[in-house]
């Protein structure tokens, strides 16, 4: 989450699993679009839908001319289990970490405060939020989703709760996890897997405090 961000090698490996030249990718918690940009380097014709609630990251996303493409759409909102507005806890830091906005969450920080004491969380803000299934319906995205890249800082269960239909037609999910409840109510990897019975683990990318995991939809495995 903080010390070891996903490398291009991981993106390349995921693309090799997708086996399509024009994948549909949802980048949920896209920050400034760095991961989207990596996927576009590997799959220039991918359709990428990006979601980000932090105004600072949104501003940087919009400034990146390489993301100003007709096949990239930015939604300035958080994906959760409800529609309307929701409290968002922006992250920040001091010294060299000033402006650190990679740890903000709709979940209140808990053990994150001690595990990463150089990250601070200032006053919360209200941001727009939407259920994934409702957004998909409004966007007319009714076909298969090749990949959900999910970086939501402890809010994985919220995304899952509001996106059951969309997840049912999603081939792969890449998500962070932590078994130390860095944010209030954050689920362990085991609990995340319990909420996604149709998915199996493809690859684990463990780190000291948290990690990432690539999941594959067993029902759609032959697609």
TAQUIVEN-V279662 format. One record per residue. N is the residue number from 0. RES is the residue in three letters. SS is DSSP state (H for helix, E for strand, C for the rest). OMEGA is omega as a letter, one per 40 degrees, with the letter a starting at -180 (* if undefined). D_FIRST is the distance of its C-alpha to the first C-alpha in Angstrom with 2 decimals. Layout:
# TAQUIVEN-V279662
n->(N;N)
res->(RES;RES)
ss->(SS;SS)
omega->(OMEGA;OMEGA)
d_first->(D_FIRST;D_FIRST)
This chain:
# TAQUIVEN-V279662
n->(0;1;2;3;4;5;6;7;8;9;10;11;12;13;14;15;16;17;18;19;20;21;22;23;24;25;26;27;28;29;30;31;32;33;34;35;36;37;38;39;40;41;42;43;44;45;46;47;48;49;50;51;52;53;54;55;56;57;58;59;60;61;62;63;64;65;66;67;68;69;70;71;72;73;74;75;76;77;78;79;80;81;82;83;84;85;86;87;88;89;90;91;92;93;94;95;96;97;98;99;100;101;102;103;104;105;106;107;108;109;110;111;112;113;114;115;116;117;118;119;120;121;122;123;124;125;126;127;128;129;130;131;132;133;134;135;136;137;138;139;140;141;142;143;144;145;146;147;148;149;150;151;152;153;154;155;156;157;158;159;160;161;162;163;164;165;166;167;168;169;170;171;172;173;174;175;176;177;178;179;180;181;182;183;184;185;186;187;188;189;190;191;192;193;194;195;196;197;198;199;200;201;202;203;204;205;206;207;208;209;210;211;212;213;214;215;216;217;218;219;220;221;222)
res->(UNK;UNK;UNK;UNK;UNK;UNK;UNK;UNK;UNK;UNK;UNK;UNK;UNK;UNK;UNK;UNK;UNK;UNK;UNK;UNK;UNK;UNK;UNK;UNK;UNK;UNK;UNK;UNK;UNK;UNK;UNK;UNK;UNK;UNK;UNK;UNK;UNK;UNK;UNK;UNK;UNK;UNK;UNK;UNK;UNK;UNK;UNK;UNK;UNK;UNK;UNK;UNK;UNK;UNK;UNK;UNK;UNK;UNK;UNK;UNK;UNK;UNK;UNK;UNK;UNK;UNK;UNK;UNK;UNK;UNK;UNK;UNK;UNK;UNK;UNK;UNK;UNK;UNK;UNK;UNK;UNK;UNK;UNK;UNK;UNK;UNK;UNK;UNK;UNK;UNK;UNK;UNK;UNK;UNK;UNK;UNK;UNK;UNK;UNK;UNK;UNK;UNK;UNK;UNK;UNK;UNK;UNK;UNK;UNK;UNK;UNK;UNK;UNK;UNK;UNK;UNK;UNK;UNK;UNK;UNK;UNK;UNK;UNK;UNK;UNK;UNK;UNK;UNK;UNK;UNK;UNK;UNK;UNK;UNK;UNK;UNK;UNK;UNK;UNK;UNK;UNK;UNK;UNK;UNK;UNK;UNK;UNK;UNK;UNK;UNK;UNK;UNK;UNK;UNK;UNK;UNK;UNK;UNK;UNK;UNK;UNK;UNK;UNK;UNK;UNK;UNK;UNK;UNK;UNK;UNK;UNK;UNK;UNK;UNK;UNK;UNK;UNK;UNK;UNK;UNK;UNK;UNK;UNK;UNK;UNK;UNK;UNK;UNK;UNK;UNK;UNK;UNK;UNK;UNK;UNK;UNK;UNK;UNK;UNK;UNK;UNK;UNK;UNK;UNK;UNK;UNK;UNK;UNK;UNK;UNK;UNK;UNK;UNK;UNK;UNK;UNK;UNK;UNK;UNK;UNK;UNK;UNK;UNK)
ss->(C;C;C;C;C;C;C;H;H;H;H;H;H;H;H;H;H;H;C;C;C;C;C;E;E;E;E;E;C;C;C;C;C;H;H;H;H;H;H;H;H;H;C;C;C;C;E;E;E;E;E;C;C;C;H;H;H;H;H;H;H;H;H;C;H;H;H;C;C;C;C;E;E;E;E;C;C;E;E;E;C;C;C;E;E;E;E;E;E;C;E;E;E;C;H;H;H;C;C;C;C;C;C;C;E;C;C;C;E;C;C;H;H;H;H;C;C;C;E;E;E;C;C;C;E;E;E;E;E;E;E;H;H;H;H;H;H;H;H;C;C;C;C;C;E;E;E;E;E;E;C;C;C;C;C;H;H;H;H;H;H;C;C;H;H;H;H;H;C;E;E;E;E;E;E;E;E;E;C;C;C;C;E;C;C;C;C;C;H;H;H;H;H;H;H;C;C;C;E;E;E;E;E;E;E;E;C;C;C;E;E;E;E;E;E;E;E;C;C;C;C;C;C)
omega->(a;a;a;a;a;a;i;i;i;i;i;a;i;i;i;i;a;i;i;a;a;a;i;a;i;i;a;a;a;a;a;i;a;i;i;i;i;i;i;i;a;a;a;a;i;i;a;i;a;a;a;i;a;a;a;i;i;a;i;i;a;i;a;a;i;i;i;a;a;a;i;i;i;i;a;a;i;i;a;a;a;i;i;i;a;i;i;a;a;i;i;i;i;i;a;a;a;a;a;a;a;a;i;a;i;i;a;i;i;a;i;a;i;a;i;a;i;i;i;i;a;a;i;i;i;i;i;i;a;i;a;a;i;i;a;i;a;a;a;a;a;a;a;i;a;a;i;i;a;a;a;i;i;a;a;a;i;i;a;a;a;a;a;a;a;i;i;i;i;a;a;i;i;a;i;i;i;i;a;i;i;i;a;i;i;a;i;i;i;a;i;i;i;i;a;a;i;a;i;i;i;a;i;i;a;i;a;a;i;i;i;i;i;a;i;i;a;a;a;a;a;a;*)
d_first->(0.00;3.78;6.37;6.54;6.21;8.72;12.17;15.46;16.65;14.43;15.79;19.20;19.08;18.28;21.08;23.39;22.99;23.83;27.15;28.10;28.66;28.02;25.13;24.19;20.44;18.75;15.56;14.55;12.25;13.11;12.57;15.05;15.64;14.16;13.47;16.83;18.47;17.44;18.87;21.93;22.52;22.78;24.51;26.31;28.05;25.13;25.22;21.84;21.41;18.59;17.66;16.26;17.57;16.54;19.73;18.29;16.03;19.02;21.31;19.50;19.37;23.09;23.86;22.63;25.91;24.47;23.04;26.45;27.67;29.62;27.27;24.22;24.21;22.05;22.18;21.48;20.49;18.09;18.62;19.51;22.48;24.95;26.58;27.33;25.21;22.40;20.92;17.65;15.89;14.81;12.60;14.18;14.71;17.76;19.20;17.20;14.24;16.74;15.83;12.03;11.54;7.97;7.64;11.10;12.28;15.69;15.01;15.95;13.54;14.81;13.49;10.59;13.66;14.58;11.55;10.34;13.86;13.60;11.89;14.68;15.47;18.80;21.28;20.28;21.74;23.23;22.03;23.59;22.36;23.71;23.75;22.72;26.16;27.98;26.24;27.01;30.59;31.07;29.64;31.93;29.18;31.04;30.58;28.01;24.35;23.18;19.40;17.03;13.59;11.78;8.63;10.13;8.09;10.60;13.44;13.76;17.21;18.37;17.84;19.55;22.36;23.27;23.03;25.07;27.51;25.06;22.98;26.32;26.89;23.44;23.44;19.78;16.51;13.08;10.47;7.34;8.88;9.35;12.90;12.83;13.06;10.54;12.44;16.14;17.14;13.86;15.14;14.65;14.45;18.23;18.78;16.90;19.15;22.11;21.65;21.65;24.73;25.52;22.39;22.00;19.20;19.52;16.77;14.11;11.31;10.70;8.82;10.22;8.75;7.01;7.34;8.54;12.22;14.97;17.81;21.36;24.02;26.89;29.43;28.70;28.27;31.48;30.74)
